[in-house]
Amino acid sequence: MSKSIRVSEEYHAFLKAHKREGETMEETLRRLTGGPDPELVAGILSDDMADEIENRLARKRESDADSKDALRDRLR
């Protein structure tokens, strides 16, 4: 399920300027805000959901590392 939020045009432009290629606006917001505090969400996820989140985060970290490596190679 998804929800919509209203932001000013100025803030939307800020987010759009910081959005990375292939990244959703939600991913941009999470990256810029750090996401929710783990203390606030502890215990509300099933073990399966927690495992899925960990797997997605690991894949994202790998993707980010690969992107950094590719950029570093292009700048050499």
LUMTI-646665 format. One line per field, with one value per residue (C-alpha): residue in one letter; x, y, z. Coordinates in steps of 0.05 Angstrom, whole numbers. Example, Ala and Ser with C-alpha at 12.3 -4.5 7.8 and 13.67 -1.06 7.14 Angstrom:
<pts>
code c(A / S) $
c1 c(246 / 273) $
c2 c(-90 / -21) $
c3 c(156 / 143) $
</pts>
This chain:
<pts>
code c(M / S / K / S / I / R / V / S / E / E / Y / H / A / F / L / K / A / H / K / R / E / G / E / T / M / E / E / T / L / R / R / L / T / G / G / P / D / P / E / L / V / A / G / I / L / S / D / D / M / A / D / E / I / E / N / R / L / A / R / K / R / E / S / D / A / D / S / K / D / A / L / R / D / R / L / R) $
c1 c(0 / 26 / 9 / 17 / 48 / 46 / 110 / 124 / 148 / 214 / 224 / 202 / 255 / 307 / 289 / 289 / 358 / 385 / 350 / 398 / 388 / 342 / 323 / 250 / 229 / 217 / 288 / 314 / 276 / 300 / 372 / 369 / 332 / 364 / 297 / 261 / 298 / 305 / 284 / 216 / 202 / 232 / 185 / 133 / 162 / 156 / 221 / 208 / 197 / 259 / 300 / 273 / 292 / 362 / 370 / 346 / 393 / 451 / 435 / 428 / 496 / 527 / 495 / 519 / 590 / 588 / 564 / 620 / 671 / 644 / 647 / 718 / 739 / 708 / 744 / 812) $
c2 c(0 / 69 / 138 / 207 / 265 / 339 / 378 / 448 / 457 / 481 / 417 / 374 / 408 / 396 / 322 / 316 / 349 / 297 / 237 / 187 / 152 / 92 / 114 / 125 / 187 / 143 / 116 / 187 / 208 / 148 / 160 / 234 / 225 / 160 / 124 / 108 / 98 / 23 / 33 / 59 / -1 / -57 / -116 / -95 / -135 / -210 / -249 / -260 / -186 / -168 / -218 / -189 / -119 / -141 / -175 / -113 / -68 / -114 / -112 / -36 / -29 / -73 / -32 / 33 / 5 / -17 / 53 / 86 / 39 / 54 / 128 / 123 / 84 / 136 / 193 / 161) $
c3 c(0 / -15 / 11 / -20 / 16 / -1 / -5 / -30 / -101 / -73 / -32 / -90 / -134 / -79 / -76 / -152 / -155 / -106 / -137 / -166 / -232 / -223 / -153 / -133 / -95 / -34 / -39 / -45 / 17 / 56 / 35 / 53 / 119 / 141 / 145 / 210 / 275 / 287 / 360 / 336 / 291 / 332 / 339 / 287 / 229 / 219 / 215 / 141 / 128 / 168 / 128 / 63 / 84 / 104 / 36 / -2 / 38 / 24 / -51 / -48 / -14 / -67 / -122 / -89 / -84 / -157 / -177 / -138 / -170 / -239 / -226 / -199 / -262 / -308 / -272 / -280) $
</pts>
